[in-house]
Amino acid sequence: MTVSKTQTIASFAAAIFLATAGASFAQETPSAPDAKVYFINLKDGDVVKGPVLAQFGLSGMGIAPAGTEVENTGHHHLLVDVGMSEAELLEPVPMDDNHRHFGKGQTEILLELAPGKHTLQMLLADWTHIAHLPPVMSEVITITVE
């Protein structure tokens, strides 16, 4: 059987694609053992008036903008009225009203939330918006907006 030059190039390209695609999904960015994210100005059970200022704290690691690969850094994500499963933590964090991204390195937001109870949780993600391993997440807090 004779293999043409075109078939050889196509097979080589497919092999490269599969090797690099698999590597991108297998990426794991380690977190520092003592890393911790937390809310500076909010605590579980708070009753607040809107708009709600949420300030983000981080210890044990540093902040770097999304797309900037620097060891022991990440950027904040705020989960509003939603959680993330273990499987979801292995994928890039979605970008919507429930998954707020702070890829420029921001450390606070003025949130417009409807009156009522809301859950908030901080998540630090790596330069590709994927949670570190192990994940650096705050406790879930519940606040009531008047």
N, CA, C and O atoms as a GROMACS GRO file, in nm:
protein
  584
    1MET      N    1   0.084  -0.118   0.000
    1MET     CA    2   0.000   0.000   0.000
    1MET      C    3   0.088   0.123   0.000
    1MET      O    4   0.183   0.132   0.078
    2THR      N    5   0.058   0.217  -0.087
    2THR     CA    6   0.136   0.339  -0.099
    2THR      C    7   0.061   0.452  -0.030
    2THR      O    8  -0.059   0.470  -0.053
    3VAL      N    9   0.130   0.528   0.055
    3VAL     CA   10   0.071   0.642   0.124
    3VAL      C   11   0.117   0.768   0.053
    3VAL      O   12   0.237   0.789   0.034
    4SER      N   13   0.022   0.852   0.014
    4SER     CA   14   0.058   0.975  -0.057
    4SER      C   15   0.112   1.078   0.040
    4SER      O   16   0.095   1.067   0.161
    5LYS      N   17   0.177   1.176  -0.017
    5LYS     CA   18   0.232   1.286   0.063
    5LYS      C   19   0.117   1.360   0.134
    5LYS      O   20   0.132   1.400   0.249
    6THR      N   21   0.003   1.378   0.067
    6THR     CA   22  -0.112   1.446   0.124
    6THR      C   23  -0.167   1.368   0.244
    6THR      O   24  -0.201   1.427   0.346
    7GLN      N   25  -0.176   1.234   0.231
    7GLN     CA   26  -0.225   1.151   0.342
    7GLN      C   27  -0.130   1.159   0.461
    7GLN      O   28  -0.175   1.165   0.576
    8THR      N   29  -0.001   1.160   0.435
    8THR     CA   30   0.098   1.168   0.541
    8THR      C   31   0.085   1.301   0.615
    8THR      O   32   0.085   1.304   0.738
    9ILE      N   33   0.074   1.411   0.542
    9ILE     CA   34   0.060   1.544   0.603
    9ILE      C   35  -0.069   1.551   0.683
    9ILE      O   36  -0.071   1.604   0.794
   10ALA      N   37  -0.179   1.499   0.627
   10ALA     CA   38  -0.308   1.501   0.696
   10ALA      C   39  -0.301   1.420   0.826
   10ALA      O   40  -0.354   1.463   0.928
   11SER      N   41  -0.237   1.304   0.821
   11SER     CA   42  -0.224   1.221   0.941
   11SER      C   43  -0.139   1.291   1.047
   11SER      O   44  -0.172   1.288   1.166
   12PHE      N   45  -0.031   1.354   1.004
   12PHE     CA   46   0.056   1.427   1.096
   12PHE      C   47  -0.019   1.544   1.160
   12PHE      O   48  -0.009   1.565   1.281
   13ALA      N   49  -0.095   1.619   1.081
   13ALA     CA   50  -0.172   1.733   1.132
   13ALA      C   51  -0.277   1.686   1.233
   13ALA      O   52  -0.297   1.748   1.337
   14ALA      N   53  -0.344   1.575   1.202
   14ALA     CA   54  -0.445   1.521   1.294
   14ALA      C   55  -0.381   1.478   1.426
   14ALA      O   56  -0.436   1.502   1.533
   15ALA      N   57  -0.265   1.415   1.418
   15ALA     CA   58  -0.195   1.372   1.539
   15ALA      C   59  -0.155   1.491   1.625
   15ALA      O   60  -0.171   1.488   1.747
   16ILE      N   61  -0.105   1.597   1.562
   16ILE     CA   62  -0.068   1.719   1.637
   16ILE      C   63  -0.191   1.780   1.702
   16ILE      O   64  -0.188   1.817   1.820
   17PHE      N   65  -0.301   1.789   1.627
   17PHE     CA   66  -0.424   1.846   1.682
   17PHE      C   67  -0.471   1.767   1.803
   17PHE      O   68  -0.503   1.825   1.907
   18LEU      N   69  -0.476   1.636   1.791
   18LEU     CA   70  -0.523   1.553   1.903
   18LEU      C   71  -0.432   1.563   2.024
   18LEU      O   72  -0.479   1.565   2.137
   19ALA      N   73  -0.303   1.570   2.001
   19ALA     CA   74  -0.209   1.581   2.113
   19ALA      C   75  -0.225   1.714   2.185
   19ALA      O   76  -0.225   1.718   2.308
   20THR      N   77  -0.237   1.823   2.110
   20THR     CA   78  -0.249   1.953   2.174
   20THR      C   79  -0.387   1.975   2.233
   20THR      O   80  -0.398   2.040   2.338
   21ALA      N   81  -0.491   1.924   2.171
   21ALA     CA   82  -0.626   1.939   2.224
   21ALA      C   83  -0.638   1.866   2.358
   21ALA      O   84  -0.693   1.921   2.453
   22GLY      N   85  -0.586   1.746   2.364
   22GLY     CA   86  -0.590   1.670   2.490
   22GLY      C   87  -0.512   1.739   2.600
   22GLY      O   88  -0.554   1.739   2.716
   23ALA      N   89  -0.399   1.798   2.564
   23ALA     CA   90  -0.318   1.866   2.664
   23ALA      C   91  -0.389   1.988   2.718
   23ALA      O   92  -0.378   2.018   2.838
   24SER      N   93  -0.463   2.061   2.633
   24SER     CA   94  -0.529   2.182   2.681
   24SER      C   95  -0.640   2.149   2.781
   24SER      O   96  -0.662   2.224   2.875
   25PHE      N   97  -0.710   2.038   2.762
   25PHE     CA   98  -0.816   2.001   2.854
   25PHE      C   99  -0.760   1.940   2.982
   25PHE      O  100  -0.827   1.939   3.085
   26ALA      N  101  -0.638   1.889   2.978
   26ALA     CA  102  -0.579   1.823   3.093
   26ALA      C  103  -0.502   1.920   3.182
   26ALA      O  104  -0.444   1.880   3.284
   27GLN      N  105  -0.501   2.047   3.145
   27GLN     CA  106  -0.424   2.146   3.220
   27GLN      C  107  -0.472   2.154   3.365
   27GLN      O  108  -0.591   2.157   3.392
   28GLU      N  109  -0.377   2.156   3.453
   28GLU     CA  110  -0.406   2.174   3.595
   28GLU      C  111  -0.313   2.281   3.648
   28GLU      O  112  -0.191   2.270   3.634
   29THR      N  113  -0.371   2.384   3.708
   29THR     CA  114  -0.291   2.489   3.770
   29THR      C  115  -0.301   2.471   3.920
   29THR      O  116  -0.409   2.488   3.977
   30PRO      N  117  -0.191   2.438   3.986
   30PRO     CA  118  -0.199   2.415   4.131
   30PRO      C  119  -0.222   2.545   4.207
   30PRO      O  120  -0.177   2.652   4.166
   31SER      N  121  -0.292   2.533   4.318
   31SER     CA  122  -0.309   2.647   4.409
   31SER      C  123  -0.206   2.635   4.521
   31SER      O  124  -0.155   2.526   4.549
   32ALA      N  125  -0.177   2.746   4.583
   32ALA     CA  126  -0.088   2.745   4.700
   32ALA      C  127  -0.162   2.677   4.815
   32ALA      O  128  -0.283   2.696   4.829
   33PRO      N  129  -0.092   2.600   4.897
   33PRO     CA  130  -0.159   2.523   5.004
   33PRO      C  131  -0.239   2.609   5.102
   33PRO      O  132  -0.339   2.563   5.156
   34ASP      N  133  -0.196   2.732   5.126
   34ASP     CA  134  -0.263   2.816   5.224
   34ASP      C  135  -0.350   2.925   5.161
   34ASP      O  136  -0.392   3.018   5.229
   35ALA      N  137  -0.377   2.914   5.031
   35ALA     CA  138  -0.455   3.016   4.961
   35ALA      C  139  -0.599   3.020   5.011
   35ALA      O  140  -0.659   2.918   5.044
   36LYS      N  141  -0.653   3.142   5.016
   36LYS     CA  142  -0.788   3.161   5.068
   36LYS      C  143  -0.850   3.285   5.004
   36LYS      O  144  -0.785   3.390   4.998
   37VAL      N  145  -0.974   3.275   4.957
   37VAL     CA  146  -1.050   3.392   4.913
   37VAL      C  147  -1.165   3.413   5.010
   37VAL      O  148  -1.216   3.318   5.069
   38TYR      N  149  -1.204   3.538   5.024
   38TYR     CA  150  -1.308   3.571   5.122
   38TYR      C  151  -1.368   3.708   5.088
   38TYR      O  152  -1.311   3.785   5.012
   39PHE      N  153  -1.483   3.734   5.147
   39PHE     CA  154  -1.544   3.866   5.135
   39PHE      C  155  -1.491   3.954   5.247
   39PHE      O  156  -1.491   3.914   5.363
   40ILE      N  157  -1.446   4.071   5.212
   40ILE     CA  158  -1.392   4.164   5.312
   40ILE      C  159  -1.505   4.229   5.391
   40ILE      O  160  -1.496   4.241   5.513
   41ASN      N  161  -1.610   4.271   5.323
   41ASN     CA  162  -1.712   4.354   5.387
   41ASN      C  163  -1.849   4.287   5.403
   41ASN      O  164  -1.942   4.350   5.455
   42LEU      N  165  -1.864   4.164   5.360
   42LEU     CA  166  -1.992   4.094   5.374
   42LEU      C  167  -1.973   3.966   5.453
   42LEU      O  168  -1.867   3.903   5.448
   43LYS      N  169  -2.077   3.929   5.528
   43LYS     CA  170  -2.072   3.801   5.599
   43LYS      C  171  -2.208   3.734   5.590
   43LYS      O  172  -2.309   3.798   5.560
   44ASP      N  173  -2.208   3.605   5.614
   44ASP     CA  174  -2.330   3.526   5.606
   44ASP      C  175  -2.436   3.586   5.697
   44ASP      O  176  -2.410   3.615   5.814
   45GLY      N  177  -2.557   3.604   5.643
   45GLY     CA  178  -2.669   3.656   5.721
   45GLY      C  179  -2.685   3.807   5.715
   45GLY      O  180  -2.782   3.859   5.772
   46ASP      N  181  -2.595   3.879   5.649
   46ASP     CA  182  -2.607   4.024   5.641
   46ASP      C  183  -2.736   4.066   5.571
   46ASP      O  184  -2.780   4.002   5.476
   47VAL      N  185  -2.794   4.174   5.620
   47VAL     CA  186  -2.907   4.240   5.555
   47VAL      C  187  -2.854   4.372   5.505
   47VAL      O  188  -2.803   4.454   5.582
   48VAL      N  189  -2.865   4.394   5.373
   48VAL     CA  190  -2.802   4.511   5.310
   48VAL      C  191  -2.902   4.583   5.220
   48VAL      O  192  -3.003   4.526   5.180
   49LYS      N  193  -2.872   4.708   5.188
   49LYS     CA  194  -2.949   4.784   5.091
   49LYS      C  195  -2.873   4.784   4.961
   49LYS      O  196  -2.750   4.788   4.959
   50GLY      N  197  -2.947   4.780   4.850
   50GLY     CA  198  -2.883   4.782   4.720
   50GLY      C  199  -2.852   4.923   4.675
   50GLY      O  200  -2.915   5.017   4.723
   51PRO      N  201  -2.758   4.941   4.586
   51PRO     CA  202  -2.671   4.836   4.531
   51PRO      C  203  -2.574   4.786   4.637
   51PRO      O  204  -2.541   4.857   4.732
   52VAL      N  205  -2.528   4.662   4.619
   52VAL     CA  206  -2.446   4.595   4.719
   52VAL      C  207  -2.298   4.602   4.678
   52VAL      O  208  -2.261   4.555   4.570
   53LEU      N  209  -2.216   4.659   4.764
   53LEU     CA  210  -2.072   4.660   4.740
   53LEU      C  211  -2.016   4.528   4.792
   53LEU      O  212  -2.032   4.495   4.909
   54ALA      N  213  -1.950   4.454   4.704
   54ALA     CA  214  -1.882   4.330   4.744
   54ALA      C  215  -1.734   4.349   4.722
   54ALA      O  216  -1.690   4.374   4.610
   55GLN      N  217  -1.656   4.338   4.829
   55GLN     CA  218  -1.511   4.352   4.822
   55GLN      C  219  -1.447   4.216   4.844
   55GLN      O  220  -1.485   4.143   4.935
   56PHE      N  221  -1.350   4.182   4.758
   56PHE     CA  222  -1.289   4.051   4.757
   56PHE      C  223  -1.152   4.052   4.822
   56PHE      O  224  -1.069   4.138   4.793
   57GLY      N  225  -1.129   3.956   4.910
   57GLY     CA  226  -0.999   3.940   4.974
   57GLY      C  227  -0.932   3.812   4.926
   57GLY      O  228  -0.998   3.716   4.888
   58LEU      N  229  -0.799   3.813   4.929
   58LEU     CA  230  -0.720   3.696   4.889
   58LEU      C  231  -0.595   3.692   4.974
   58LEU      O  232  -0.530   3.794   4.994
   59SER      N  233  -0.561   3.574   5.024
   59SER     CA  234  -0.434   3.556   5.094
   59SER      C  235  -0.368   3.429   5.043
   59SER      O  236  -0.436   3.335   5.002
   60GLY      N  237  -0.236   3.426   5.045
   60GLY     CA  238  -0.161   3.308   5.005
   60GLY      C  239  -0.131   3.298   4.857
   60GLY      O  240  -0.053   3.213   4.816
   61MET      N  241  -0.192   3.384   4.775
   61MET     CA  242  -0.167   3.389   4.631
   61MET      C  243  -0.182   3.534   4.587
   61MET      O  244  -0.220   3.620   4.666
   62GLY      N  245  -0.151   3.562   4.461
   62GLY     CA  246  -0.161   3.697   4.408
   62GLY      C  247  -0.263   3.706   4.297
   62GLY      O  248  -0.317   3.606   4.250
   63ILE      N  249  -0.289   3.829   4.256
   63ILE     CA  250  -0.383   3.856   4.148
   63ILE      C  251  -0.305   3.886   4.020
   63ILE      O  252  -0.206   3.959   4.021
   64ALA      N  253  -0.350   3.827   3.910
   64ALA     CA  254  -0.297   3.856   3.776
   64ALA      C  255  -0.414   3.855   3.680
   64ALA      O  256  -0.507   3.775   3.696
   65PRO      N  257  -0.413   3.942   3.581
   65PRO     CA  258  -0.524   3.946   3.485
   65PRO      C  259  -0.538   3.813   3.410
   65PRO      O  260  -0.442   3.738   3.395
   66ALA      N  261  -0.659   3.786   3.363
   66ALA     CA  262  -0.684   3.669   3.280
   66ALA      C  263  -0.591   3.676   3.159
   66ALA      O  264  -0.564   3.784   3.106
   67GLY      N  265  -0.543   3.561   3.117
   67GLY     CA  266  -0.452   3.555   3.004
   67GLY      C  267  -0.306   3.572   3.041
   67GLY      O  268  -0.217   3.557   2.957
   68THR      N  269  -0.279   3.603   3.169
   68THR     CA  270  -0.142   3.621   3.217
   68THR      C  271  -0.105   3.502   3.302
   68THR      O  272  -0.156   3.485   3.413
   69GLU      N  273  -0.016   3.417   3.252
   69GLU     CA  274   0.021   3.295   3.322
   69GLU      C  275   0.140   3.323   3.414
   69GLU      O  276   0.254   3.332   3.369
   70VAL      N  277   0.111   3.336   3.542
   70VAL     CA  278   0.213   3.358   3.645
   70VAL      C  279   0.183   3.263   3.760
   70VAL      O  280   0.070   3.256   3.808
   71GLU      N  281   0.284   3.190   3.804
   71GLU     CA  282   0.266   3.093   3.912
   71GLU      C  283   0.207   3.158   4.036
   71GLU      O  284   0.239   3.272   4.070
   72ASN      N  285   0.119   3.085   4.104
   72ASN     CA  286   0.054   3.127   4.228
   72ASN      C  287  -0.026   3.255   4.215
   72ASN      O  288  -0.032   3.335   4.308
   73THR      N  289  -0.088   3.274   4.098
   73THR     CA  290  -0.178   3.388   4.079
   73THR      C  291  -0.307   3.341   4.015
   73THR      O  292  -0.316   3.228   3.966
   74GLY      N  293  -0.404   3.428   4.016
   74GLY     CA  294  -0.531   3.404   3.950
   74GLY      C  295  -0.612   3.531   3.952
   74GLY      O  296  -0.561   3.638   3.988
   75HIS      N  297  -0.738   3.521   3.914
   75HIS     CA  298  -0.828   3.635   3.920
   75HIS      C  299  -0.962   3.589   3.975
   75HIS      O  300  -0.997   3.471   3.969
   76HIS      N  301  -1.036   3.685   4.030
   76HIS     CA  302  -1.160   3.654   4.100
   76HIS      C  303  -1.276   3.625   4.004
   76HIS      O  304  -1.284   3.677   3.893
   77HIS      N  305  -1.365   3.540   4.052
   77HIS     CA  306  -1.496   3.516   3.993
   77HIS      C  307  -1.596   3.518   4.108
   77HIS      O  308  -1.567   3.468   4.217
   78LEU      N  309  -1.711   3.576   4.084
   78LEU     CA  310  -1.816   3.581   4.185
   78LEU      C  311  -1.933   3.498   4.136
   78LEU      O  312  -1.987   3.521   4.028
   79LEU      N  313  -1.973   3.401   4.217
   79LEU     CA  314  -2.087   3.315   4.186
   79LEU      C  315  -2.208   3.371   4.260
   79LEU      O  316  -2.208   3.378   4.383
   80VAL      N  317  -2.310   3.412   4.185
   80VAL     CA  318  -2.430   3.473   4.242
   80VAL      C  319  -2.547   3.377   4.224
   80VAL      O  320  -2.586   3.346   4.111
   81ASP      N  321  -2.602   3.331   4.334
   81ASP     CA  322  -2.718   3.242   4.333
   81ASP      C  323  -2.695   3.115   4.251
   81ASP      O  324  -2.788   3.062   4.190
   82VAL      N  325  -2.572   3.064   4.250
   82VAL     CA  326  -2.538   2.944   4.175
   82VAL      C  327  -2.416   2.879   4.240
   82VAL      O  328  -2.334   2.947   4.302
   83GLY      N  329  -2.404   2.749   4.225
   83GLY     CA  330  -2.285   2.677   4.268
   83GLY      C  331  -2.216   2.619   4.147
   83GLY      O  332  -2.262   2.637   4.034
   84MET      N  333  -2.105   2.551   4.169
   84MET     CA  334  -2.035   2.482   4.060
   84MET      C  335  -1.998   2.343   4.107
   84MET      O  336  -1.944   2.325   4.216
   85SER      N  337  -2.028   2.244   4.024
   85SER     CA  338  -1.996   2.106   4.056
   85SER      C  339  -1.847   2.082   4.036
   85SER      O  340  -1.776   2.164   3.978
   86GLU      N  341  -1.799   1.967   4.085
   86GLU     CA  342  -1.658   1.931   4.065
   86GLU      C  343  -1.624   1.927   3.917
   86GLU      O  344  -1.517   1.973   3.876
   87ALA      N  345  -1.713   1.874   3.835
   87ALA     CA  346  -1.690   1.867   3.690
   87ALA      C  347  -1.684   2.007   3.630
   87ALA      O  348  -1.600   2.033   3.543
   88GLU      N  349  -1.772   2.096   3.674
   88GLU     CA  350  -1.773   2.233   3.621
   88GLU      C  351  -1.646   2.309   3.658
   88GLU      O  352  -1.602   2.396   3.583
   89LEU      N  353  -1.587   2.275   3.772
   89LEU     CA  354  -1.463   2.342   3.814
   89LEU      C  355  -1.344   2.306   3.725
   89LEU      O  356  -1.241   2.373   3.730
   90LEU      N  357  -1.358   2.202   3.644
   90LEU     CA  358  -1.250   2.160   3.553
   90LEU      C  359  -1.260   2.228   3.417
   90LEU      O  360  -1.174   2.208   3.331
   91GLU      N  361  -1.365   2.307   3.397
   91GLU     CA  362  -1.389   2.379   3.271
   91GLU      C  363  -1.379   2.529   3.297
   91GLU      O  364  -1.387   2.572   3.412
   92PRO      N  365  -1.362   2.610   3.192
   92PRO     CA  366  -1.364   2.756   3.212
   92PRO      C  367  -1.497   2.799   3.276
   92PRO      O  368  -1.603   2.747   3.242
   93VAL      N  369  -1.488   2.894   3.366
   93VAL     CA  370  -1.607   2.946   3.433
   93VAL      C  371  -1.695   3.014   3.327
   93VAL      O  372  -1.645   3.096   3.250
   94PRO      N  373  -1.825   2.982   3.323
   94PRO     CA  374  -1.913   3.050   3.228
   94PRO      C  375  -1.916   3.200   3.255
   94PRO      O  376  -1.878   3.245   3.363
   95MET      N  377  -1.959   3.277   3.158
   95MET     CA  378  -1.968   3.422   3.175
   95MET      C  379  -2.113   3.463   3.156
   95MET      O  380  -2.163   3.470   3.044
   96ASP      N  381  -2.181   3.490   3.269
   96ASP     CA  382  -2.320   3.535   3.266
   96ASP      C  383  -2.350   3.607   3.397
   96ASP      O  384  -2.259   3.631   3.476
   97ASP      N  385  -2.476   3.642   3.420
   97ASP     CA  386  -2.512   3.718   3.541
   97ASP      C  387  -2.486   3.641   3.670
   97ASP      O  388  -2.468   3.702   3.775
   98ASN      N  389  -2.482   3.508   3.663
   98ASN     CA  390  -2.457   3.427   3.781
   98ASN      C  391  -2.309   3.396   3.802
   98ASN      O  392  -2.269   3.357   3.911
   99HIS      N  393  -2.229   3.412   3.698
   99HIS     CA  394  -2.084   3.384   3.703
   99HIS      C  395  -2.013   3.512   3.659
   99HIS      O  396  -1.991   3.533   3.540
  100ARG      N  397  -1.977   3.596   3.753
  100ARG     CA  398  -1.917   3.726   3.722
  100ARG      C  399  -1.766   3.712   3.716
  100ARG      O  400  -1.704   3.656   3.806
  101HIS      N  401  -1.707   3.764   3.610
  101HIS     CA  402  -1.562   3.756   3.588
  101HIS      C  403  -1.495   3.889   3.622
  101HIS      O  404  -1.549   3.997   3.596
  102PHE      N  405  -1.377   3.880   3.679
  102PHE     CA  406  -1.298   3.998   3.712
  102PHE      C  407  -1.158   3.979   3.655
  102PHE      O  408  -1.057   3.984   3.726
  103GLY      N  409  -1.154   3.957   3.523
  103GLY     CA  410  -1.032   3.921   3.453
  103GLY      C  411  -0.929   4.031   3.439
  103GLY      O  412  -0.818   4.006   3.393
  104LYS      N  413  -0.964   4.153   3.478
  104LYS     CA  414  -0.866   4.262   3.475
  104LYS      C  415  -0.796   4.276   3.610
  104LYS      O  416  -0.710   4.362   3.629
  105GLY      N  417  -0.833   4.188   3.703
  105GLY     CA  418  -0.772   4.192   3.835
  105GLY      C  419  -0.852   4.273   3.937
  105GLY      O  420  -0.801   4.305   4.044
  106GLN      N  421  -0.977   4.307   3.904
  106GLN     CA  422  -1.060   4.386   3.995
  106GLN      C  423  -1.082   4.311   4.125
  106GLN      O  424  -1.082   4.188   4.130
  107THR      N  425  -1.103   4.388   4.231
  107THR     CA  426  -1.121   4.328   4.364
  107THR      C  427  -1.249   4.373   4.432
  107THR      O  428  -1.265   4.355   4.553
  108GLU      N  429  -1.341   4.433   4.356
  108GLU     CA  430  -1.472   4.469   4.412
  108GLU      C  431  -1.571   4.495   4.300
  108GLU      O  432  -1.534   4.515   4.184
  109ILE      N  433  -1.700   4.495   4.338
  109ILE     CA  434  -1.807   4.525   4.243
  109ILE      C  435  -1.923   4.586   4.320
  109ILE      O  436  -1.946   4.553   4.437
  110LEU      N  437  -1.996   4.674   4.253
  110LEU     CA  438  -2.121   4.726   4.304
  110LEU      C  439  -2.232   4.649   4.233
  110LEU      O  440  -2.259   4.671   4.115
  111LEU      N  441  -2.296   4.557   4.307
  111LEU     CA  442  -2.395   4.465   4.251
  111LEU      C  443  -2.536   4.520   4.258
  111LEU      O  444  -2.580   4.569   4.363
  112GLU      N  445  -2.607   4.511   4.147
  112GLU     CA  446  -2.750   4.541   4.145
  112GLU      C  447  -2.821   4.408   4.161
  112GLU      O  448  -2.827   4.328   4.066
  113LEU      N  449  -2.875   4.382   4.278
  113LEU     CA  450  -2.946   4.258   4.306
  113LEU      C  451  -3.091   4.289   4.342
  113LEU      O  452  -3.118   4.388   4.411
  114ALA      N  453  -3.182   4.207   4.297
  114ALA     CA  454  -3.323   4.223   4.332
  114ALA      C  455  -3.341   4.205   4.483
  114ALA      O  456  -3.266   4.131   4.546
  115PRO      N  457  -3.441   4.272   4.541
  115PRO     CA  458  -3.468   4.250   4.683
  115PRO      C  459  -3.493   4.102   4.711
  115PRO      O  460  -3.553   4.031   4.630
  116GLY      N  461  -3.446   4.057   4.826
  116GLY     CA  462  -3.464   3.917   4.866
  116GLY      C  463  -3.332   3.854   4.902
  116GLY      O  464  -3.229   3.921   4.914
  117LYS      N  465  -3.335   3.721   4.920
  117LYS     CA  466  -3.215   3.646   4.960
  117LYS      C  467  -3.133   3.609   4.838
  117LYS      O  468  -3.186   3.575   4.732
  118HIS      N  469  -3.001   3.617   4.855
  118HIS     CA  470  -2.907   3.581   4.748
  118HIS      C  471  -2.788   3.510   4.810
  118HIS      O  472  -2.744   3.542   4.920
  119THR      N  473  -2.735   3.412   4.737
  119THR     CA  474  -2.611   3.347   4.779
  119THR      C  475  -2.496   3.403   4.697
  119THR      O  476  -2.511   3.434   4.579
  120LEU      N  477  -2.381   3.416   4.763
  120LEU     CA  478  -2.259   3.466   4.700
  120LEU      C  479  -2.144   3.374   4.738
  120LEU      O  480  -2.136   3.327   4.851
  121GLN      N  481  -2.057   3.349   4.642
  121GLN     CA  482  -1.937   3.269   4.668
  121GLN      C  483  -1.825   3.318   4.577
  121GLN      O  484  -1.848   3.348   4.460
  122MET      N  485  -1.705   3.328   4.632
  122MET     CA  486  -1.587   3.368   4.556
  122MET      C  487  -1.516   3.245   4.504
  122MET      O  488  -1.512   3.141   4.570
  123LEU      N  489  -1.459   3.257   4.384
  123LEU     CA  490  -1.378   3.152   4.324
  123LEU      C  491  -1.259   3.218   4.257
  123LEU      O  492  -1.275   3.310   4.177
  124LEU      N  493  -1.140   3.172   4.288
  124LEU     CA  494  -1.020   3.218   4.220
  124LEU      C  495  -0.994   3.122   4.105
  124LEU      O  496  -0.996   3.000   4.123
  125ALA      N  497  -0.969   3.178   3.986
  125ALA     CA  498  -0.943   3.093   3.870
  125ALA      C  499  -0.810   3.133   3.808
  125ALA      O  500  -0.760   3.243   3.830
  126ASP      N  501  -0.754   3.041   3.730
  126ASP     CA  502  -0.623   3.066   3.668
  126ASP      C  503  -0.636   3.156   3.545
  126ASP      O  504  -0.743   3.211   3.517
  127TRP      N  505  -0.529   3.170   3.473
  127TRP     CA  506  -0.523   3.259   3.357
  127TRP      C  507  -0.617   3.219   3.246
  127TRP      O  508  -0.644   3.300   3.157
  128THR      N  509  -0.670   3.095   3.248
  128THR     CA  510  -0.764   3.047   3.146
  128THR      C  511  -0.908   3.039   3.200
  128THR      O  512  -0.994   2.981   3.135
  129HIS      N  513  -0.935   3.096   3.316
  129HIS     CA  514  -1.067   3.097   3.380
  129HIS      C  515  -1.106   2.960   3.435
  129HIS      O  516  -1.224   2.933   3.454
  130ILE      N  517  -1.010   2.873   3.460
  130ILE     CA  518  -1.036   2.742   3.518
  130ILE      C  519  -0.988   2.743   3.664
  130ILE      O  520  -0.882   2.798   3.695
  131ALA      N  521  -1.067   2.684   3.752
  131ALA     CA  522  -1.032   2.681   3.894
  131ALA      C  523  -0.898   2.612   3.915
  131ALA      O  524  -0.863   2.518   3.842
  132HIS      N  525  -0.824   2.659   4.013
  132HIS     CA  526  -0.698   2.593   4.052
  132HIS      C  527  -0.732   2.458   4.115
  132HIS      O  528  -0.846   2.431   4.151
  133LEU      N  529  -0.630   2.374   4.127
  133LEU     CA  530  -0.647   2.246   4.196
  133LEU      C  531  -0.554   2.241   4.316
  133LEU      O  532  -0.433   2.254   4.297
  134PRO      N  533  -0.602   2.223   4.437
  134PRO     CA  534  -0.744   2.222   4.470
  134PRO      C  535  -0.805   2.362   4.453
  134PRO      O  536  -0.733   2.461   4.457
  135PRO      N  537  -0.938   2.369   4.432
  135PRO     CA  538  -1.003   2.498   4.411
  135PRO      C  539  -0.986   2.592   4.530
  135PRO      O  540  -0.986   2.549   4.645
  136VAL      N  541  -0.971   2.720   4.500
  136VAL     CA  542  -0.964   2.824   4.602
  136VAL      C  543  -1.100   2.894   4.599
  136VAL      O  544  -1.127   2.979   4.514
  137MET      N  545  -1.185   2.855   4.695
  137MET     CA  546  -1.323   2.906   4.700
  137MET      C  547  -1.356   2.950   4.841
  137MET      O  548  -1.309   2.893   4.939
  138SER      N  549  -1.439   3.054   4.848
  138SER     CA  550  -1.487   3.097   4.979
  138SER      C  551  -1.605   3.008   5.022
  138SER      O  552  -1.656   2.929   4.943
  139GLU      N  553  -1.644   3.023   5.145
  139GLU     CA  554  -1.770   2.963   5.189
  139GLU      C  555  -1.883   3.036   5.117
  139GLU      O  556  -1.868   3.151   5.078
  140VAL      N  557  -1.995   2.969   5.098
  140VAL     CA  558  -2.114   3.034   5.043
  140VAL      C  559  -2.175   3.118   5.153
  140VAL      O  560  -2.194   3.071   5.265
  141ILE      N  561  -2.205   3.243   5.122
  141ILE     CA  562  -2.276   3.327   5.217
  141ILE      C  563  -2.412   3.361   5.160
  141ILE      O  564  -2.430   3.368   5.038
  142THR      N  565  -2.508   3.384   5.249
  142THR     CA  566  -2.642   3.428   5.209
  142THR      C  567  -2.662   3.567   5.265
  142THR      O  568  -2.643   3.592   5.384
  143ILE      N  569  -2.702   3.659   5.175
  143ILE     CA  570  -2.734   3.795   5.218
  143ILE      C  571  -2.877   3.824   5.179
  143ILE      O  572  -2.932   3.762   5.088
  144THR      N  573  -2.939   3.919   5.249
  144THR     CA  574  -3.072   3.963   5.215
  144THR      C  575  -3.064   4.108   5.172
  144THR      O  576  -3.014   4.193   5.246
  145VAL      N  577  -3.115   4.136   5.051
  145VAL     CA  578  -3.117   4.273   5.001
  145VAL      C  579  -3.255   4.330   5.029
  145VAL      O  580  -3.356   4.271   4.992
  146GLU      N  581  -3.257   4.446   5.097
  146GLU     CA  582  -3.385   4.511   5.130
  146GLU      C  583  -3.437   4.588   5.011
  146GLU      O  584  -3.544   4.649   5.019
   0.00000   0.00000   0.00000
